[in-house]
Every structure is written in structure tokens, then in C-alpha cells.
Amino acid sequence: MRIPKHIGIIPDGNRRWAKYAGLQKKEGYAHGLKPGLDLLILAKDAGIQEITYYGFTTDNCGRPPEQVKAFSKACVDAVNLIASEPVSLLVVGDEDASTFPKELLPYTTRTDLNGGGTRVNFLVNYGWEWDLAGLDHPGRNRRNICRELHSHDISRVDLVIRWGGMRRLSGFLPVQSVYADFFVVDRLWPDFQVEDFAQALQWYQEQDVTLGG
Amino acid sequence: MRIPKHIGIIPDGNRRWAKYAGLQKKEGYAHGLKPGLDLLILAKDAGIQEITYYGFTTDNCGRPPEQVKAFSKACVDAVNLIASEPVSLLVVGDEDASTFPKELLPYTTRTDLNGGGTRVNFLVNYGWEWDLAGLDHPGRNRRNICRELHSHDISRVDLVIRWGGMRRLSGFLPVQSVYADFFVVDRLWPDFQVEDFAQALQWYQEQDVTLGG
């Protein structure tokens, strides 16, 4: 079986889920924690080496304050859950801004936890423009471009899986995703099922990797 | 009806089409010309203001020489066809490389033709890394980033439509596409049907534009 080395996860649909469940929008995020951990374990068992979770972005921070507070807390909780697994963990985002949760500062340097393992990147207060902000005449050498990204420690993404039905990247790692295959799950993220992941991997088998060639 | 301002077109599947038709792979590209012109007229009638066609990339130039020659010629022919319409035309790509067709050099400055009209951008010998190569510490200001792209005269893309079934951007305008909705048509590009475009526009109605917010 052909397994992607690196998958990107866009866990969308928490607010819609909350609304359907008769809750306040902000209450949806907490229901996205267990799916994130379940997915990590499935991915590890499948032999995937690197996972990047789309936590929250600087764009998202324009939402109502109670939602910002709620998704920020959910990301802190998610990272702490992941940190109890055997992973090599990195939190990537604009750590100098007030919207970056201070509790996650220790993880802005990659850290092997519980003996190390799957490379897990968690985007927190990330922005595509922040990612590109420091490019300094890299020239067309791909290695140089990638080295000058703020997200330079995140490798090329093979497969992006987005829950919640939207077919867009919403600013997710524009450089690392240039060649990524893009699989969309209609189900909302808090309703994550094992079969969503299995279908994404199954679909990925049928794709060829050409890197644009 | 909610109409995208700017659509990106990835006209994929020419070689597979040729194979199914019992032709040589390189013979497929010529069958992609009429669809391109048909689409331009449909888009104009729908009120779309800007279209970007993914012609060929520097990545593609690694293919067998007879294919490179064939897709290069098809792009020259396509641009000449488009140039007979009322458009504001710009060809964008690495014009200094030997793989850039010299016949298209006059269009590397935006030119109003036949009274001007739809903004049409045609990517020829384009590379995402070439596009980013000149960024000079833009900072996180989006306007600065976009201004420092080689493709700075191409605006944000609202909707990318890809023919040929693949669900990936393959290096298409990574910065302008960060928020783009992505519609995939399974049909191969030379088999383009009016309904493909109609379905893409119909689907686009159901999407909301949040720009990541």
C-alpha cells in the first residue's frame, strides 16, 4: 500500500456541529479533541511519518472573542493530549502576537516526547502571510525558499484531508501544499469516523505522484 | 447569482485523452484549444472579470522533448486565439528561459486587444518557485507580498476549476489561491462540455466566502 509520508489535517466544522447539536458555536471546539488523538494513532499505525494539524490562524482571530478564547483553549488541550504520546512535536505560528497561547511556547522548538515518534506539527496562530514574511530573495531554488519560511521545519505535504465539506485550503501551508492531493470529507470534524481516514488513504492509492512533472 | 470575479483554469487530461483516442500523447494538446476559447466566451457572458489559464510549467518541461514542443505550440496557438477576442491579455512566466516561446514575448506586458475586456492571464513556463523567487522581506503585509510576486499583476483567485479528475493545485499560483474554492471536473479537458462550467458556477453559489475568517 502506498502511504503518504506527510498528511495535513484541516479539522473544519466544529461550529456547525455545535449549532446542529443545539449548543453555542464556541462549544464545538472541545468536541474536536478526541478525533485529533484518534487520528494520530491511526496515522501512526498506518506508517505515516508526519502530520500537520491546522489549529487556528491569525485570520480566525477576527471572530467573536468568546470563540477565539474557545478555539485557543481547544488547541492548548489538543497539544497537551498529543504531548502524552510518543511524538516529535512542534507548534508553529506567530508566537510574538498576543493571540498566541503562552502555554504552548515550550513547544515552539521541536521536542521529542515519550521517546519520540511521529513528527506532529500543530499550527497555532498561523498565517500564510506570516509564513512568507521573511523571504529574503531566495531565488528559485526550492530548498532556499523552504529554508526561509517561518514553517521551515515542516516538510512537503503529500495529502491534505479536510473535514466539513469545504473544498479550499484556507491559507494552509501554501508552499508545502503546492503538490498535495486534496481529499474532502463532508462529515463535520467532531463526527470524525475511522472510515473517513480509511477512505482518504484508499483514494490516495489511486493518485500518482508527479510533482507537476 | 453570485459570480466569482476571478477563475483559475487547470486544463488537465490532454495526454490521457490522446491515449484513449488512439493518438500519441503529444497530439492531445491541440484538442484543448477550442475548449479554452469556448470557456472564455462562457465566462465573459457570465460576468467573470478575470481568468487565469494554467498553460505549462517549468516542471512540465522535464517531459519528453516532443511533448514539450507540442504543449508549447498549443499554448502559442491558444494565446493567439484569445488575442482575437476583446480581452486584456497578459502572459506570465519565466520569459528568460529557453523554454519560453519567443512568439509570446509581446504579451508579457498586459495588452488591451480589440477594445479590451475580460482580464485573461495565461501562465506559460510558470513555476511557483520562480513566482516567489524575488520576495524581499515583504513582511506580513499581504499587499507587499503580492506586489513582490513575479505574478503581481494577477489578482486573488476565487474559484479554481480543474479538469481531468486530479484534486491538486500542481503549483498553480500558490499565493493567489490561498482562499480559492476548488472544483474538480472528472472529464478530460479536450472533452470539455458547457455543463462542466455551469456545474462549477452552480457549486460556487453554495460556498461562502470567509477568506479564512
Chai-1 contact restraints between the chains, C-beta under 6 A:
chainA,res_idxA,chainB,res_idxB,connection_type,confidence,min_distance_angstrom,max_distance_angstrom,comment,restraint_id
A,T57,B,G212,contact,1.0,0.0,6.0,A-B,restraint_1
A,D59,B,G212,contact,1.0,0.0,6.0,A-B,restraint_2
A,D59,B,G213,contact,1.0,0.0,6.0,A-B,restraint_3
A,G62,B,G213,contact,1.0,0.0,6.0,A-B,restraint_4
A,W128,B,V178,contact,1.0,0.0,6.0,A-B,restraint_5
A,E129,B,R140,contact,1.0,0.0,6.0,A-B,restraint_6
A,E129,B,R142,contact,1.0,0.0,6.0,A-B,restraint_7
A,E129,B,I145,contact,1.0,0.0,6.0,A-B,restraint_8
A,W130,B,R140,contact,1.0,0.0,6.0,A-B,restraint_9
A,L132,B,I145,contact,1.0,0.0,6.0,A-B,restraint_10
A,A133,B,G139,contact,1.0,0.0,6.0,A-B,restraint_11
A,A133,B,R140,contact,1.0,0.0,6.0,A-B,restraint_12
A,L135,B,L135,contact,1.0,0.0,6.0,A-B,restraint_13
A,D136,B,H137,contact,1.0,0.0,6.0,A-B,restraint_14
A,H137,B,D136,contact,1.0,0.0,6.0,A-B,restraint_15
A,G139,B,A133,contact,1.0,0.0,6.0,A-B,restraint_16
A,R140,B,E129,contact,1.0,0.0,6.0,A-B,restraint_17
A,R140,B,W130,contact,1.0,0.0,6.0,A-B,restraint_18
A,R140,B,A133,contact,1.0,0.0,6.0,A-B,restraint_19
A,R142,B,E129,contact,1.0,0.0,6.0,A-B,restraint_20
A,I145,B,E129,contact,1.0,0.0,6.0,A-B,restraint_21
A,I145,B,L132,contact,1.0,0.0,6.0,A-B,restraint_22
A,R167,B,D181,contact,1.0,0.0,6.0,A-B,restraint_23
A,R167,B,F182,contact,1.0,0.0,6.0,A-B,restraint_24
A,R168,B,D181,contact,1.0,0.0,6.0,A-B,restraint_25
A,R168,B,F182,contact,1.0,0.0,6.0,A-B,restraint_26
A,S170,B,G212,contact,1.0,0.0,6.0,A-B,restraint_27
A,G171,B,V178,contact,1.0,0.0,6.0,A-B,restraint_28
A,G171,B,G212,contact,1.0,0.0,6.0,A-B,restraint_29
A,P174,B,P174,contact,1.0,0.0,6.0,A-B,restraint_30
A,P174,B,V178,contact,1.0,0.0,6.0,A-B,restraint_31
A,V178,B,W128,contact,1.0,0.0,6.0,A-B,restraint_32
A,V178,B,G171,contact,1.0,0.0,6.0,A-B,restraint_33
A,V178,B,P174,contact,1.0,0.0,6.0,A-B,restraint_34
A,D181,B,R167,contact,1.0,0.0,6.0,A-B,restraint_35
A,D181,B,R168,contact,1.0,0.0,6.0,A-B,restraint_36
A,F182,B,R167,contact,1.0,0.0,6.0,A-B,restraint_37
A,F182,B,R168,contact,1.0,0.0,6.0,A-B,restraint_38
A,G212,B,T57,contact,1.0,0.0,6.0,A-B,restraint_39
A,G212,B,D59,contact,1.0,0.0,6.0,A-B,restraint_40
A,G212,B,S170,contact,1.0,0.0,6.0,A-B,restraint_41
A,G212,B,G171,contact,1.0,0.0,6.0,A-B,restraint_42
A,G213,B,D59,contact,1.0,0.0,6.0,A-B,restraint_43
A,G213,B,G62,contact,1.0,0.0,6.0,A-B,restraint_44
